[in-house]
Amino acid sequence: MNVLRFSDLCAQGKVRGQRVFIRADLNVPQDDAGRITEDTRIRASVPCIRLALDAGAAVMVTSHLGRPTEGEFKPADSLAPVAERLGQLLGREVPLRADWVDGVDVQPGQVVLLENCRLNKGEKKNNPELAQKLAALCDIFVHDAFGTAHRAEASTYGIAQYAKVACAGPLLAAEIDAIGKALANPRRPLAAIVAGSKVSTKLTILQSLAKNVDQLIVGGGIANTFLLAAGLKIGKSLAEADLVGEARAVIEAMKARGAEVPIPTDVVVAKTFAADAPATVKAATEVADDDLILDIGPQTARRLADQLMAAGTIVWNGPVGVFEFDAFAGGTETIARAIAASPAFSIAGGGDTLAAIAKYGIEKDVGYISTGGGAFLEVLEGKTLPAFEILARRAAG
């Protein structure tokens, strides 16, 4: 995908003295007192801001935070804690500006944070008048918020339509490159792991991947529906019996291409859903009526690990069992460590996936960790994200 890259503009000396508007993703979790509890997204936004400052730009940064009501400011919606943390990371004061749509005073070498952009009336519906006002604030618009790339809003899409120059920041550019490497031009075999509680929430992803991947590994409640589709009993496990036909169609679509959906041959079961429930390994053909399947078994995990070790590209979305409970974490840990050890290029995304990566300490061994939950899922569905579409259109002139 051909988009203009902010790093290239900086290298070419085209940023000095320019007003740069960066749409970042600073939507971080906070406790009841408004203190930031996890600052990964703020830290991830720093390279783009530093790039702009080092290039001599007058820098404006904005983001959404939470789900405020447009036009109604409440202290809980303020980016003030973010401004403070950003200042600490940059080693300089970062002033917070409210009511900024009609003009921002910022000089080259300075950075200001613009208050929660979702407070602006017309933001979510991409109001053209608002988008034009945002575009008028800057010479260069930089989209660096992959987590919002699937939304066409005034600060993510409209401004890119009307700004003099619209480009991708380093975070967004890295996502574009990783997604292209994993899905557009993958090294084969291409293995995808799609796990979660329900087939219904990821059915379109499964159908889309079935046309492209060589191995489609399913886990969690999704795997239970596929076990039903394969004619196996699952006891009282979470599943969607009404979607067995769709699961069977995915299996057949893969088979028609000479690809496969590996069905577990053994599982880890319990009688209750609890961290201290006794765990029992059983053959997938021997699940009792009162059993709950909470993980894949060790035999299945080893077989899948071997496949992942032989893969050329791995896409990972979701743990394969209830990994939060140690007794049912074996499958996810085996898969995670296989991905870490595999020579394949790997891309991982989704909140539970990131939690599993953190639990097993394999951050440095995954090829690329995506920062966007919903955006990552839409990419897996085969959708073209609005942010990618508008930036590619602007790059094409």
Stockholm file with secondary structure:
# STOCKHOLM 1.0

chainA/1-397         MNVLRFSDLCAQGKVRGQRVFIRADLNVPQDDAGRITEDTRIRASVPCIRLALDAGAAVMVTSHLGRPTEGEFKPADSLAPVAERLGQLLGREVPLRADWVDGVDVQPGQVVLLENCRLNKGEKKNNPELAQKLAALCDIFVHDAFGTAHRAEASTYGIAQYAKVACAGPLLAAEIDAIGKALANPRRPLAAIVAGSKVSTKLTILQSLAKNVDQLIVGGGIANTFLLAAGLKIGKSLAEADLVGEARAVIEAMKARGAEVPIPTDVVVAKTFAADAPATVKAATEVADDDLILDIGPQTARRLADQLMAAGTIVWNGPVGVFEFDAFAGGTETIARAIAASPAFSIAGGGDTLAAIAKYGIEKDVGYISTGGGAFLEVLEGKTLPAFEILARRAAG
#=GR chainA/1-397 SS CCCCBHHHHHHTTCCTTCEEEEECCCCCCBCTTSCBSCCHHHHHHHHHHHHHHHTTCEEEEECCCSCCCTTCCCGGGCCHHHHHHHHHHHTSCCCEESSCTTCCCCCTTCEEEECCGGGSTTTTTTCHHHHHHHHHTCSEEEECCGGGTTCCCIIIIIHHHHSSEEEECHHHHHHHHHHIIIIISCCSSEEEEEEESCHHHHHHHHHHHTTTCSEEEEEHHHHHHHHHHTTCCCTTCCCCGGGHHHHHHHHHHHHHTTCBCCCCSEEEEESSSSTTSCCEEEEGGGCCTTCEEEEECHHHHHHHHHHHHTCSEEEEESCSSCTTSGGGCHHHHHHHHHHHHCSSEEEECSHHHHHHHHHTTCGGGSSEECSCHHHHHHHHTTCCCHHHHHHHHHHTC
#=GC SS_cons         CCCCBHHHHHHTTCCTTCEEEEECCCCCCBCTTSCBSCCHHHHHHHHHHHHHHHTTCEEEEECCCSCCCTTCCCGGGCCHHHHHHHHHHHTSCCCEESSCTTCCCCCTTCEEEECCGGGSTTTTTTCHHHHHHHHHTCSEEEECCGGGTTCCCIIIIIHHHHSSEEEECHHHHHHHHHHIIIIISCCSSEEEEEEESCHHHHHHHHHHHTTTCSEEEEEHHHHHHHHHHTTCCCTTCCCCGGGHHHHHHHHHHHHHTTCBCCCCSEEEEESSSSTTSCCEEEEGGGCCTTCEEEEECHHHHHHHHHHHHTCSEEEEESCSSCTTSGGGCHHHHHHHHHHHHCSSEEEECSHHHHHHHHHTTCGGGSSEECSCHHHHHHHHTTCCCHHHHHHHHHHTC
//
